Amino acid sequence: MTEPRVSFVVIGLDEAARLGDALASLTAQGLPRHEVEILYVDSGSRDGSPEIAARAGVDAVLHIERAGASAARARNAGLARARGALVQFVDGDTCIAPGWVAAGSAALAADPELAGVEGSLVEARPAANLYHAVCELDWPAGEGTVDFVGGNALYRREAIAAAGGFDERMRVGEEPELGFRLRRAGFGFRRLDHPMAVHDLDLRGLGDYWTRGR
């Protein structure tokens, strides 16, 4: 069996309202289907998210228990199943921008010392309320070397797997911690001046904003 070139690992918990768009953005990358693997990792959704993923034609729907679920656990579950040389992690509330995977793949091919790359991330509805506007300012942009890449990023699978993946003891901050270990192993990271994704945080009040930052 021919191995895929890119594995998309999509993670979600009760993302039924946005998951379909997220998955559609992956097939819209324009890559030949045999070069792509799409894995959906569900963290115990109660809104039919796994069924949405299955109907969308993903290659596999994986499950982790809702109790104790975290982004780190979900990403590691997908990483363990992924077969592509490159792994693009995708949050279930995120749409990957057209052309991003091609741009990210080219950057990784040009520099074998890079473990991962990211591009610009924007908030889907920055004018929805104050919280969305603030989060729009949170997303970094601009070309250059960075210490780590975020949750929606393109990684070299062998590098991240050799490092042991994300630390599942961490509820937040797992990306900087992984970045530290990979830099210590001799790898680097880069942010590209290229659109990567549109992220819909759907914050409706102070409680949502506080929970996001925990």
C-alpha positions as CSV (number, residue, x, y, z in Angstrom):
1,M,0.0,0.0,0.0
2,T,1.3,3.4,-0.9
3,E,1.9,5.6,2.1
4,P,0.1,9.0,2.1
5,R,2.3,12.1,1.9
6,V,0.3,14.1,4.4
7,S,-1.8,12.9,7.4
8,F,-4.5,15.4,8.7
9,V,-5.2,14.7,12.4
10,V,-8.4,16.5,13.2
11,I,-9.4,16.7,16.9
12,G,-12.8,17.6,18.3
13,L,-15.2,17.6,21.2
14,D,-18.8,18.6,20.4
15,E,-17.8,20.5,17.2
16,A,-20.8,19.4,15.1
17,A,-21.6,22.9,14.1
18,R,-18.2,23.5,12.5
19,L,-16.6,20.1,11.9
20,G,-18.1,19.7,8.4
21,D,-16.5,22.9,7.2
22,A,-13.2,21.9,8.8
23,L,-13.1,18.6,7.0
24,A,-14.2,20.2,3.7
25,S,-11.2,22.6,3.9
26,L,-8.8,19.6,3.9
27,T,-10.2,18.1,0.7
28,A,-10.1,21.6,-0.8
29,Q,-6.3,21.6,-0.5
30,G,-6.2,20.1,-4.0
31,L,-3.9,17.3,-3.1
32,P,-4.4,13.9,-4.8
33,R,-6.6,11.8,-2.5
34,H,-4.1,8.9,-2.4
35,E,-1.5,11.3,-1.0
36,V,-3.8,12.3,1.8
37,E,-4.9,10.6,5.0
38,I,-7.6,12.2,7.1
39,L,-8.0,11.0,10.7
40,Y,-10.7,12.3,13.1
41,V,-10.1,11.9,16.8
42,D,-13.2,12.4,19.0
43,S,-13.0,13.2,22.7
44,G,-16.3,11.8,23.7
45,S,-18.7,14.1,21.8
46,R,-22.4,14.0,22.5
47,D,-23.5,16.0,19.4
48,G,-23.0,13.5,16.6
49,S,-19.5,14.7,15.6
50,P,-18.2,11.2,14.9
51,E,-21.1,10.5,12.6
52,I,-20.4,13.8,10.7
53,A,-16.8,12.8,10.3
54,A,-17.7,9.3,9.0
55,R,-20.2,10.8,6.5
56,A,-17.5,13.1,5.3
57,G,-15.4,10.2,4.3
58,V,-12.5,10.4,6.7
59,D,-10.1,7.5,6.6
60,A,-10.7,6.7,10.3
61,V,-12.7,7.9,13.3
62,L,-10.7,7.4,16.5
63,H,-12.1,7.8,20.0
64,I,-10.7,8.8,23.4
65,E,-12.7,9.0,26.6
66,R,-14.3,12.3,27.5
67,A,-13.1,12.0,31.1
68,G,-9.5,13.3,31.0
69,A,-9.7,14.2,27.4
70,S,-7.2,16.9,26.2
71,A,-5.8,18.2,23.0
72,A,-2.5,16.5,23.8
73,R,-4.1,13.1,24.2
74,A,-6.2,13.5,21.1
75,R,-3.3,14.6,19.0
76,N,-1.1,11.8,20.2
77,A,-3.9,9.3,19.4
78,G,-4.0,10.6,15.8
79,L,-0.2,10.7,15.6
80,A,0.1,7.0,16.6
81,R,-2.2,6.1,13.7
82,A,-0.8,8.5,11.1
83,R,1.2,7.1,8.2
84,G,2.1,10.3,6.3
85,A,5.6,11.8,6.3
86,L,4.0,15.0,7.4
87,V,1.2,15.6,9.9
88,Q,-1.1,18.6,9.9
89,F,-2.9,18.9,13.2
90,V,-6.3,20.6,12.9
91,D,-8.7,21.7,15.6
92,G,-12.3,20.9,14.8
93,D,-13.3,24.6,14.8
94,T,-10.6,25.4,12.2
95,C,-10.6,25.6,8.4
96,I,-7.3,25.3,6.7
97,A,-6.6,27.9,4.1
98,P,-6.3,26.9,0.5
99,G,-2.7,26.3,-0.5
100,W,-1.4,26.1,3.0
101,V,-0.3,22.5,2.9
102,A,1.6,23.0,-0.3
103,A,3.4,26.0,1.1
104,G,4.2,24.3,4.4
105,S,5.4,21.1,2.7
106,A,7.7,23.1,0.5
107,A,9.2,24.9,3.5
108,L,9.9,21.6,5.3
109,A,11.4,20.0,2.2
110,A,13.7,23.0,1.8
111,D,15.1,22.8,5.4
112,P,15.5,19.3,6.9
113,E,16.3,20.8,10.3
114,L,12.7,22.1,10.7
115,A,10.4,20.0,12.8
116,G,7.4,22.1,12.0
117,V,5.9,25.2,10.4
118,E,2.9,27.3,10.9
119,G,1.4,30.2,9.0
120,S,-1.0,33.1,9.8
121,L,-4.1,32.3,11.8
122,V,-7.1,34.6,11.9
123,E,-10.3,34.6,13.9
124,A,-13.4,33.9,11.8
125,R,-15.6,36.6,13.3
126,P,-13.4,39.2,15.0
127,A,-16.3,41.8,15.0
128,A,-18.7,39.4,16.8
129,N,-17.8,40.7,20.3
130,L,-15.0,42.0,22.4
131,Y,-13.7,38.5,23.2
132,H,-13.3,37.6,19.5
133,A,-11.6,40.9,18.8
134,V,-9.1,40.3,21.6
135,C,-8.4,36.8,20.4
136,E,-7.8,38.1,16.9
137,L,-4.9,40.1,18.4
138,D,-3.6,36.9,20.1
139,W,-2.7,35.2,16.8
140,P,0.9,36.0,15.8
141,A,1.8,36.7,12.2
142,G,4.9,37.4,10.1
143,E,7.8,35.4,8.7
144,G,10.6,34.1,10.9
145,T,12.1,31.6,13.2
146,V,10.0,30.7,16.3
147,D,10.5,28.6,19.4
148,F,7.4,26.4,18.7
149,V,4.4,26.2,16.5
150,G,0.8,26.1,17.7
151,G,-2.0,23.5,17.8
152,N,-2.8,24.0,14.1
153,A,0.6,23.3,12.5
154,L,2.4,21.1,10.0
155,Y,5.0,18.8,11.5
156,R,7.5,16.3,10.3
157,R,6.0,13.1,11.7
158,E,9.3,11.3,12.4
159,A,10.6,14.3,14.4
160,I,7.5,14.6,16.6
161,A,7.1,10.9,17.1
162,A,10.8,10.5,18.1
163,A,10.3,13.2,20.7
164,G,7.4,11.2,22.2
165,G,4.6,13.4,21.0
166,F,2.8,15.9,23.2
167,D,3.0,15.6,27.0
168,E,-0.4,14.3,28.0
169,R,0.0,15.5,31.6
170,M,-0.4,19.1,30.3
171,R,-3.9,20.6,29.9
172,V,-2.4,23.7,28.3
173,G,1.0,24.7,27.1
174,E,1.7,21.4,25.4
175,E,3.0,23.0,22.2
176,P,5.7,25.2,23.8
177,E,6.8,22.2,25.9
178,L,7.1,20.0,22.8
179,G,8.9,22.8,21.0
180,F,11.5,22.8,23.8
181,R,12.2,19.1,23.5
182,L,12.4,19.3,19.7
183,R,14.8,22.2,19.8
184,R,16.9,20.4,22.4
185,A,17.1,17.5,19.8
186,G,18.4,19.9,17.2
187,F,15.3,20.8,15.3
188,G,13.8,24.2,14.7
189,F,10.5,25.9,13.8
190,R,9.4,28.6,11.4
191,R,6.4,30.7,10.9
192,L,5.6,31.5,7.2
193,D,4.1,34.6,5.9
194,H,1.2,32.6,4.3
195,P,-2.4,32.1,5.3
196,M,-2.8,28.9,7.3
197,A,-6.2,28.8,8.9
198,V,-9.4,30.5,10.1
199,H,-10.2,29.6,13.6
200,D,-13.8,30.1,15.1
201,L,-13.4,30.2,18.8
202,D,-17.1,31.0,19.4
203,L,-16.6,32.9,22.6
204,R,-19.8,34.3,24.0
205,G,-18.7,35.7,27.4
206,L,-16.1,36.2,30.0
207,G,-16.5,32.6,31.2
208,D,-15.6,31.2,27.8
209,Y,-12.6,33.5,27.5
210,W,-11.4,32.5,30.9
211,T,-11.8,28.8,30.2
212,R,-9.8,29.2,26.9
213,G,-6.9,30.7,28.8
214,R,-6.7,28.0,31.5
